[in-house]
Amino acid sequence: MDSKNVEYNNEHMIERQQVIENLSSTNKLTEEEFQNFMHRVTEIEKIVSKLMSSDPKEQELGETLADTILNAKTQKEFSELEELKVKTNRTIINKSPINENTSDPTKMGQEAFMKSIEKDANERAADRKIRNERAETLKRIGNGAFKEGDYEKAVTYFTKAIEQRKDSSVLWNNRALSYMNLKLFEKALHDCEWALKVNDSNLKALLNSAKCYKNLHNEEKCKEFIKLAREKNPHFQKFIDDFEKDLDTIGNVYTIDDV
């Protein structure tokens, strides 16, 4: 194998270990960043495998792929905002010799990688737990304000709770109901849309959307959401019937469940 390929092999093994070490010290990688890293590891391993092959054709293909990456001169690095960016400058890659303690860089890389994944999973779980507890506390304060009729305060605390947990349809629905009591029906519709992104069959979000469109004098959209509610919640037909009968009642106060 010529010196260019040996250089490529060694440098990218070192680069891979450096990225893994960065992973270990990064607490908030997104799923997209993780998938991009995995794609990068897979690419490198495929090329190295071809370069090490005893088949001349495979070696030639490996050289072609290696040249493509070498000529592109790209390097991935984590920014201070913890986003993966592409930097068009390969010259800063560490070119120091491989330490004798890492005579098998592929094996050592895999071990370090698995440790980093385990650490990252534990940190994510701990972070989720803290965020859920904060969201629950903020939601209770918002519910209390709502029941006292202080809808502006309720909006404030439901907003803070949503910042901790954007995947909660309950929080989106509760803030939507707060907006509805403030007669801010377009804002309420926006929150209903987010609740439906979390769960597209959410009965409260569908019926609250119908209420909003009713108050905005859009009968067609109102009926559309009632129909959707029936289709997606066939076991709640009686409840939806009662809802539709009460829909024309003027001066409704929209209430939430203490959940």
C-alpha positions in Angstrom: 0.0 0.0 0.0 1.6 3.4 -0.9 2.4 6.1 1.7 -0.6 8.2 0.7 -3.0 5.5 1.8 -1.1 4.8 5.0 -1.2 8.5 5.8 -5.0 8.6 5.1 -5.5 5.4 7.3 -3.5 6.7 10.3 -4.8 10.3 10.2 -8.5 9.3 10.0 -8.1 6.8 12.8 -6.7 9.6 14.9 -9.4 12.0 13.8 -12.0 9.4 14.7 -10.6 9.1 18.3 -10.6 12.8 18.6 -14.2 13.1 17.6 -15.1 10.3 20.1 -13.3 12.2 22.9 -15.3 15.3 22.0 -18.5 13.2 22.2 -17.6 12.1 25.7 -17.4 15.7 26.9 -20.5 17.0 25.1 -23.7 16.7 27.0 -26.4 17.9 24.6 -25.8 16.3 21.2 -28.9 16.1 19.1 -30.0 12.9 17.4 -29.1 14.4 14.0 -25.6 15.1 15.2 -25.2 11.6 16.5 -26.5 10.1 13.2 -24.0 12.3 11.2 -21.2 11.1 13.4 -22.2 7.4 12.9 -22.3 8.0 9.1 -18.8 9.5 9.2 -17.5 6.5 11.2 -19.1 4.0 8.8 -17.6 5.9 5.8 -14.1 5.7 7.2 -14.3 2.1 8.2 -15.5 1.1 4.7 -12.6 3.0 3.1 -10.0 1.5 5.4 -11.4 -2.0 4.8 -10.9 -1.6 1.1 -7.4 -0.2 1.4 -6.4 -3.2 3.6 -8.0 -5.7 1.2 -5.8 -8.2 -0.6 -7.9 -7.7 -3.7 -6.2 -5.2 -6.0 -9.6 -4.0 -7.3 -10.9 -3.3 -3.8 -7.6 -1.5 -3.0 -8.0 0.7 -6.1 -11.6 1.5 -5.1 -10.4 2.4 -1.6 -7.7 4.7 -3.1 -10.3 6.4 -5.2 -12.6 7.0 -2.2 -9.6 8.2 -0.1 -8.6 10.6 -2.8 -12.1 12.0 -3.0 -12.0 12.8 0.7 -8.4 14.1 0.7 -9.1 16.4 -2.1 -12.3 17.7 -0.6 -10.3 18.9 2.4 -13.2 18.8 4.9 -13.1 18.4 8.6 -16.0 18.1 11.0 -15.8 19.8 14.3 -18.2 20.7 17.2 -18.8 24.4 17.5 -19.4 26.3 20.8 -23.1 26.0 20.1 -22.6 22.2 20.0 -23.7 22.0 16.4 -21.8 19.9 13.9 -20.3 22.2 11.2 -18.1 21.6 8.2 -14.8 23.4 8.0 -13.0 23.5 4.7 -9.5 23.0 6.1 -7.9 19.7 6.7 -4.4 21.0 7.6 -5.2 21.2 11.4 -5.7 17.4 11.7 -3.3 16.0 14.3 -0.5 14.3 12.4 1.4 13.0 15.4 2.4 9.3 15.4 -0.1 6.8 16.8 0.7 6.0 20.5 2.1 2.5 21.0 -0.7 1.9 23.5 -3.2 2.2 20.7 -1.7 -0.4 18.3 -5.2 -1.4 17.3 -6.9 2.0 16.8 -10.2 0.5 15.5 -10.6 -1.6 18.6 -9.7 1.2 21.0 -12.0 3.5 19.1 -14.9 1.2 19.5 -14.4 0.8 23.2 -14.1 4.5 23.7 -17.2 5.1 21.5 -19.3 2.6 23.5 -18.3 4.3 26.8 -19.2 7.7 25.4 -22.6 6.4 24.2 -23.3 4.9 27.7 -22.3 8.1 29.4 -24.3 10.2 27.0 -27.4 8.0 27.5 -27.1 8.4 31.3 -26.7 12.2 31.0 -29.7 12.4 28.7 -31.9 10.4 31.1 -30.9 12.6 34.0 -31.5 15.7 32.0 -35.0 14.5 31.0 -35.9 13.7 34.6 -34.9 17.2 35.7 -36.8 18.8 32.8 -40.0 16.7 33.5 -39.9 17.6 37.2 -39.6 21.3 36.3 -42.4 21.1 33.8 -44.7 19.4 36.3 -44.1 22.1 38.9 -44.6 24.9 36.4 -47.8 23.2 35.1 -49.3 23.0 38.6 -48.7 26.7 39.2 -50.3 27.4 35.8 -53.3 25.2 36.6 -53.8 27.0 39.9 -53.7 30.4 38.1 -56.1 29.1 35.5 -58.6 28.0 38.2 -58.4 31.4 39.8 -59.2 33.0 36.5 -55.8 34.6 36.1 -55.3 33.4 32.5 -52.4 35.7 31.7 -50.4 34.2 34.6 -51.5 30.8 33.5 -50.1 31.5 30.0 -46.8 32.6 31.6 -46.4 29.4 33.6 -47.6 27.0 30.8 -45.1 28.7 28.5 -42.3 28.1 31.0 -43.4 24.4 31.3 -43.5 24.0 27.5 -39.9 25.2 27.4 -39.0 22.2 29.5 -41.2 19.7 27.7 -42.3 20.5 24.2 -43.5 16.9 23.7 -46.5 17.3 26.1 -49.9 17.6 24.5 -51.3 18.4 27.9 -49.2 21.6 28.2 -50.0 22.7 24.7 -53.7 22.1 25.3 -53.7 24.0 28.7 -52.0 27.0 27.2 -54.5 26.9 24.3 -57.4 27.0 26.7 -55.8 29.9 28.6 -55.6 31.8 25.3 -59.2 30.9 24.5 -60.4 32.5 27.7 -58.4 35.6 26.8 -60.2 35.5 23.4 -56.9 35.0 21.6 -58.2 32.3 19.4 -55.5 32.4 16.7 -52.8 31.9 19.3 -54.9 29.1 20.8 -55.1 27.4 17.4 -51.4 27.6 17.1 -51.0 25.6 20.4 -53.7 23.1 19.3 -51.6 22.5 16.1 -48.6 21.7 18.3 -50.6 19.4 20.5 -51.7 17.5 17.4 -48.1 17.3 16.2 -47.4 15.4 19.4 -50.6 13.2 19.0 -52.7 13.7 15.8 -55.7 12.0 17.4 -55.7 14.1 20.6 -59.4 14.7 21.3 -59.0 17.9 23.3 -56.8 19.5 20.6 -59.2 18.6 17.8 -62.3 19.9 19.7 -60.5 23.0 20.9 -59.6 23.7 17.3 -63.3 23.4 16.4 -64.1 25.9 19.2 -61.5 28.3 18.0 -62.8 28.2 14.4 -66.4 28.6 15.7 -65.4 31.8 17.5 -63.5 33.0 14.4 -66.7 32.4 12.4 -65.2 29.8 10.2 -68.0 27.2 10.2 -66.3 25.0 7.5 -63.1 24.5 9.5 -65.1 24.0 12.7 -67.1 21.1 11.1 -63.9 19.7 9.6 -62.3 19.3 13.0 -65.4 17.8 14.6 -65.4 15.3 11.8 -61.7 14.6 12.4 -62.4 14.1 16.1 -65.1 11.5 15.3 -62.9 9.7 12.8 -59.9 9.5 15.1 -61.9 8.9 18.3 -64.7 6.5 17.5 -65.2 5.5 21.1 -66.1 9.0 22.2 -69.1 9.7 19.9 -71.5 10.5 22.7 -69.0 13.0 24.2 -68.5 14.6 20.8 -72.3 14.8 20.3 -72.7 16.7 23.6 -69.8 19.0 22.7 -71.4 19.8 19.3 -74.7 20.7 21.0 -73.0 23.0 23.5 -70.8 24.6 20.8 -73.3 27.4 20.1 -73.5 28.4 23.8 -72.3 32.0 24.2 -70.0 33.0 27.0 -68.4 29.7 27.6 -65.6 29.5 30.1 -63.1 26.9 28.9 -61.8 24.7 31.6 -58.9 22.3 32.0 -58.4 19.1 33.8 -56.0 19.1 36.8 -53.5 16.7 35.2 
